[in-house]
Amino acid sequence: MRRAGSCAAGIGAVFASSVALAAAGGGLRPPDDAAGAGAEIRPVASLNLLVRVERDNPQPQRPQGPLDALGDLARALHGCWSPPPLDRIANPPDVIFDISYRRDGSLFGRPRVIQFSRGVTDAERGILYEAVARALDLCSSLPFTDGLGGAVAGRTFRVVLQDRRNQRQALR
């Protein structure tokens, strides 16, 4: 995997392959020397978005301006996410789920919470599912530009909500 730069507020996007970005519109033509062999380069099936949470977000909000890049999508998900208070889950796990959007920015299918970075109790699972549902309700219809809408339409994103509120940070 290749990490594609850090964004503001500790948000970053992790991409499985640079080919996936270049191939947002579908398969790519192979180099001339491979054309006769029937080779085809395909984009990866899903892209990973890493959303780092370093503080509480008591007033999550739907993004107002148009989203034009994958970093904007990561920032939008960060703004919609309000992690459960630390008094309810003292050692919050990272939450990992799959999501897809249509060209118009609306959700495509149902998001799936697929795993946590550590084992969770039934009570913690319920709290985390509720928090994810609230965040995705806010981010269920996003203002994509035509370019971003075309690039992400129908693609599956694996979103990692990486909770770092309890970790000690070095002074910057």
C-alpha positions as CSV (number, residue, x, y, z in Angstrom):
1,M,0.0,0.0,0.0
2,R,1.0,3.5,-0.7
3,R,0.1,6.4,1.6
4,A,-1.0,9.5,-0.4
5,G,-0.2,12.5,1.8
6,S,-1.7,13.7,4.9
7,C,-4.6,16.2,4.9
8,A,-5.6,18.9,7.4
9,A,-6.6,17.8,10.9
10,G,-4.8,14.5,10.6
11,I,-7.0,13.2,7.8
12,G,-5.2,11.1,5.1
13,A,-6.2,9.0,2.2
14,V,-4.6,5.6,1.8
15,F,-4.8,4.1,-1.7
16,A,-4.1,0.5,-2.6
17,S,-2.6,1.4,-5.9
18,S,-1.8,4.5,-7.9
19,V,-3.3,2.7,-10.8
20,A,-6.7,3.0,-9.1
21,L,-6.5,6.8,-9.3
22,A,-5.4,6.8,-12.9
23,A,-8.1,4.3,-13.9
24,A,-11.0,6.0,-12.2
25,G,-12.9,5.7,-15.5
26,G,-12.4,1.9,-16.0
27,G,-9.7,-0.3,-17.4
28,L,-6.5,1.1,-18.9
29,R,-4.9,0.1,-22.2
30,P,-1.8,-2.1,-21.7
31,P,1.6,-0.9,-23.0
32,D,2.1,-1.6,-26.7
33,D,4.3,-4.6,-26.0
34,A,1.6,-6.3,-24.0
35,A,-1.3,-5.6,-26.4
36,G,-0.9,-8.8,-28.3
37,A,-0.9,-10.9,-25.1
38,G,-4.5,-9.8,-24.2
39,A,-3.3,-8.1,-21.0
40,E,-5.5,-5.5,-19.3
41,I,-4.9,-3.4,-16.3
42,R,-7.9,-3.0,-14.0
43,P,-8.4,-0.6,-11.1
44,V,-8.5,-2.1,-7.6
45,A,-12.0,-3.1,-6.4
46,S,-11.9,-0.7,-3.4
47,L,-10.0,2.3,-2.2
48,N,-9.2,2.9,1.4
49,L,-9.9,6.2,3.1
50,L,-8.2,6.8,6.5
51,V,-9.9,9.3,8.8
52,R,-7.9,10.1,11.9
53,V,-9.9,11.3,14.9
54,E,-7.8,13.2,17.4
55,R,-10.5,15.0,19.3
56,D,-14.2,14.9,20.0
57,N,-16.6,16.4,17.5
58,P,-19.7,17.4,19.5
59,Q,-21.3,19.1,16.5
60,P,-20.9,17.0,13.4
61,Q,-22.0,18.7,10.2
62,R,-22.7,17.8,6.6
63,P,-20.2,19.5,4.2
64,Q,-21.6,22.7,2.6
65,G,-19.2,23.2,-0.3
66,P,-18.7,21.0,-3.4
67,L,-16.4,18.0,-2.9
68,D,-13.8,17.8,-5.7
69,A,-11.2,15.3,-4.6
70,L,-10.8,12.1,-2.5
71,G,-9.2,14.2,0.3
72,D,-12.5,16.3,0.3
73,L,-14.4,13.1,0.8
74,A,-12.2,12.1,3.7
75,R,-12.6,15.5,5.3
76,A,-16.4,15.3,4.8
77,L,-16.5,11.9,6.6
78,H,-14.4,13.4,9.4
79,G,-16.8,16.3,9.8
80,C,-19.8,13.9,10.0
81,W,-18.2,11.6,12.5
82,S,-18.8,12.2,16.2
83,P,-17.0,9.4,18.1
84,P,-18.6,8.0,21.2
85,P,-17.5,9.8,24.4
86,L,-14.5,8.3,26.1
87,D,-16.6,7.7,29.3
88,R,-18.8,5.3,27.3
89,I,-15.9,3.5,25.5
90,A,-12.6,4.1,27.4
91,N,-10.4,2.4,24.8
92,P,-12.1,3.2,21.5
93,P,-11.2,0.8,18.6
94,D,-10.8,1.9,15.0
95,V,-14.0,1.3,13.1
96,I,-13.7,-0.1,9.6
97,F,-16.6,-0.2,7.1
98,D,-17.4,-0.3,3.4
99,I,-19.4,2.4,1.6
100,S,-20.3,3.3,-1.9
101,Y,-21.7,6.5,-3.4
102,R,-23.6,7.2,-6.6
103,R,-22.5,9.9,-9.1
104,D,-24.9,12.4,-7.5
105,G,-23.3,11.9,-4.0
106,S,-26.1,9.8,-2.5
107,L,-25.3,6.4,-0.9
108,F,-25.2,3.4,-3.1
109,G,-26.5,0.4,-1.2
110,R,-26.1,-0.1,2.5
111,P,-22.8,0.7,4.3
112,R,-21.4,-2.3,6.2
113,V,-19.4,-2.1,9.4
114,I,-17.0,-4.9,8.8
115,Q,-14.6,-4.9,11.7
116,F,-13.0,-3.2,14.7
117,S,-9.3,-3.0,15.5
118,R,-9.9,-4.9,18.7
119,G,-12.5,-7.1,20.2
120,V,-15.6,-5.2,21.4
121,T,-18.4,-6.1,23.8
122,D,-22.0,-6.2,22.6
123,A,-22.7,-2.9,24.4
124,E,-19.7,-1.3,22.7
125,R,-20.7,-2.7,19.3
126,G,-24.2,-1.1,19.7
127,I,-22.7,2.3,20.7
128,L,-20.3,2.2,17.7
129,Y,-22.9,1.1,15.2
130,E,-25.2,3.9,16.4
131,A,-22.3,6.5,16.0
132,V,-21.6,5.2,12.5
133,A,-25.3,5.3,11.5
134,R,-25.5,9.0,12.7
135,A,-22.4,9.9,10.7
136,L,-23.6,8.2,7.6
137,D,-27.0,9.8,7.9
138,L,-25.2,13.2,7.7
139,C,-23.0,12.1,4.9
140,S,-25.6,10.1,3.0
141,S,-25.9,12.8,0.3
142,L,-22.7,14.7,-0.5
143,P,-22.2,17.6,-2.9
144,F,-19.8,16.0,-5.4
145,T,-18.6,17.9,-8.4
146,D,-19.1,16.1,-11.7
147,G,-15.5,15.0,-11.8
148,L,-15.5,13.4,-8.3
149,G,-19.0,12.0,-8.8
150,G,-17.8,10.2,-12.0
151,A,-14.6,9.0,-10.3
152,V,-16.3,7.5,-7.3
153,A,-19.6,6.3,-8.7
154,G,-20.2,2.7,-7.7
155,R,-16.7,2.2,-6.3
156,T,-16.4,0.7,-2.8
157,F,-14.4,2.6,-0.2
158,R,-13.1,1.0,2.9
159,V,-13.3,3.7,5.5
160,V,-11.0,3.4,8.5
161,L,-12.1,5.7,11.4
162,Q,-8.9,5.7,13.4
163,D,-9.5,6.9,16.9
164,R,-6.4,8.5,18.5
165,R,-8.1,10.5,21.3
166,N,-6.5,8.4,24.0
167,Q,-3.0,8.2,22.6
168,R,-0.3,10.4,23.9
169,Q,1.0,12.9,21.4
170,A,4.4,14.4,21.2
171,L,4.5,18.2,21.4
172,R,4.6,19.8,18.0
